[in-house]
Amino acid sequence: MTQASGTPDVPDLGRRQFMNLLTFGAVTGTALGALYPIVKYFIPPSSGAAGGGVTAKDALGNDVKVSQFLTEHGPGERVLVQGLKGDPTYLVVQEDSSLTSYGINSICTHLGCVVPWNSSENKFICPCHGSQYNAEGKVVRGPAPLSLALVHADETEADTVSLTPWEETDFRTGEKPWWA
């Protein structure tokens, strides 16, 4: 009677384990490699510091420098920048040539159109269905049901604008913000 472990046709346990691990590793690596881009697609990118803030970006994707921004834009102007989650957000220049402490998200609360600032009428007017918002983004005429969302706009030590979520009471309505 011959023993199976002594014959050259039957691999010993060490080689069998090695082949099983090699097969498992190849299958696992292939599966993870295929799943990585899918998982990455569903996780939103984050750009910013703790607290959910981001640095405002201009139309070319450059950081908004406060000193340069204020020399290029006059009092009363509302200028679009890239804000939280990439949403277009208005920075407002005050009469004393400084920035307001808030930014106004320009996404209409009716159907999601970008609402342009109409300087001749001193309000935001949605081109889709005619919703109107006052200079601070409070809805004054529907069909939009809610005011435009707010964000904090603060100047950093690096002369940039940091946008952070607005979670306290909406100063325009005195109510809890609907977007928080």
C-alpha positions in Angstrom: 0.0 0.0 0.0 1.5 3.4 -1.0 0.9 6.6 0.8 -0.7 9.5 -1.1 1.7 12.0 0.4 4.7 10.2 -1.1 3.5 10.2 -4.7 4.5 13.0 -7.0 1.0 13.3 -8.5 -0.8 14.5 -5.4 0.3 17.9 -4.1 1.0 18.2 -0.4 -1.1 20.4 1.9 1.3 23.4 1.7 1.1 23.7 -2.0 -2.7 23.3 -2.0 -3.0 26.1 0.6 -0.7 28.3 -1.4 -2.8 27.8 -4.6 -6.0 28.4 -2.7 -4.6 31.7 -1.3 -3.3 32.7 -4.6 -6.7 32.1 -6.3 -8.6 33.9 -3.4 -6.2 36.9 -3.6 -6.6 37.2 -7.4 -10.4 37.0 -7.2 -10.5 39.4 -4.3 -8.1 41.9 -5.9 -10.1 41.9 -9.2 -13.4 42.4 -7.3 -12.1 45.3 -5.2 -10.5 46.9 -8.2 -13.8 46.8 -10.0 -15.8 48.1 -7.0 -13.4 51.0 -6.2 -14.5 53.4 -8.9 -18.2 52.6 -8.2 -17.9 53.3 -4.5 -15.8 56.4 -5.2 -18.5 57.7 -7.5 -21.1 57.7 -4.8 -19.0 59.4 -2.1 -19.0 63.2 -2.6 -15.6 64.9 -2.8 -14.7 67.1 0.2 -12.7 70.2 0.0 -12.3 72.2 3.1 -11.6 72.2 6.7 -13.4 70.7 9.6 -16.9 72.0 10.1 -18.0 71.5 6.5 -16.5 74.8 5.1 -15.0 75.3 1.7 -13.0 78.1 0.1 -15.1 80.0 -2.4 -13.9 79.6 -6.0 -14.3 81.9 -9.0 -15.5 80.9 -12.5 -12.0 79.5 -13.3 -11.8 77.4 -10.2 -9.3 79.8 -8.4 -9.7 80.7 -4.8 -11.5 84.1 -4.3 -9.1 86.6 -2.8 -11.0 89.2 -0.8 -8.7 92.1 -1.6 -8.8 91.5 -5.3 -12.5 90.7 -5.3 -13.4 94.0 -3.6 -11.3 96.0 -6.1 -13.1 94.4 -9.0 -16.6 94.6 -7.7 -18.5 97.7 -6.4 -21.0 98.2 -3.6 -24.3 96.5 -4.1 -23.0 93.9 -6.5 -23.8 90.2 -6.2 -21.3 87.9 -7.8 -21.5 84.2 -8.3 -18.8 81.9 -6.9 -18.6 78.2 -6.4 -19.9 77.4 -2.9 -20.8 74.5 -0.7 -21.3 71.2 -2.6 -20.3 73.1 -5.8 -23.6 75.1 -5.8 -23.4 78.6 -7.3 -23.5 81.1 -4.5 -23.7 84.9 -4.5 -21.2 86.9 -2.5 -22.6 90.4 -1.7 -20.6 93.6 -1.6 -21.9 96.0 1.0 -22.2 99.8 0.6 -18.9 100.2 2.7 -17.1 98.0 0.1 -16.8 95.0 2.4 -18.4 91.5 2.0 -21.5 90.6 3.9 -21.2 87.9 6.5 -23.5 85.6 4.4 -23.7 84.2 0.9 -26.9 83.4 -1.0 -27.3 80.1 -2.7 -28.6 80.8 -6.2 -30.6 77.6 -6.7 -34.3 78.3 -7.0 -36.4 76.5 -4.4 -39.1 75.8 -7.0 -37.4 73.6 -9.7 -33.7 74.2 -9.1 -32.9 76.8 -11.8 -30.0 79.2 -11.2 -31.5 82.5 -10.3 -29.8 85.6 -11.7 -29.5 88.9 -9.9 -31.5 91.7 -11.7 -29.8 94.9 -10.7 -32.3 97.2 -12.4 -35.1 95.7 -10.3 -32.9 95.1 -7.2 -34.0 91.5 -6.8 -33.4 87.9 -7.9 -35.8 86.8 -10.7 -35.9 83.2 -11.8 -36.0 82.8 -15.6 -37.9 79.5 -15.4 -41.2 80.3 -13.8 -40.8 83.9 -12.6 -40.2 83.4 -8.8 -38.8 86.5 -7.3 -36.5 87.0 -4.2 -35.5 90.3 -2.5 -31.9 91.5 -2.3 -31.3 89.1 0.7 -32.8 86.1 -1.1 -36.2 86.0 0.7 -39.0 84.9 -1.5 -41.4 87.7 -2.4 -43.3 86.1 -5.3 -43.9 82.4 -6.1 -44.2 79.8 -7.3 -41.1 79.2 -5.3 -42.2 78.1 -1.8 -39.1 79.0 0.2 -36.4 81.6 0.4 -32.9 81.0 -1.1 -30.5 79.1 1.2 -27.8 81.0 3.1 -24.2 80.2 3.9 -21.7 82.0 6.2 -19.1 83.9 4.2 -16.1 84.7 6.3 -12.7 86.2 5.4 -9.8 84.0 6.3 -6.3 85.0 7.3 -5.1 83.9 3.9 -7.3 86.6 2.3 -9.8 84.1 0.9 -13.5 83.6 1.5 -14.5 80.6 3.6 -18.1 79.4 3.1 -19.7 77.3 5.9 -23.2 75.9 6.4 -25.8 78.2 7.9 -27.5 76.3 10.7 -28.9 79.0 13.0 -32.1 81.0 12.6 -32.8 82.5 9.2 -32.6 86.3 9.9 -34.9 87.0 7.0 -37.8 84.9 8.3 -37.0 84.4 12.0 -37.5 80.6 11.5 -35.3 77.6 11.5 -33.6 77.2 8.1 -35.2 74.7 5.8 -31.9 73.7 4.2 -30.1 72.7 7.5 
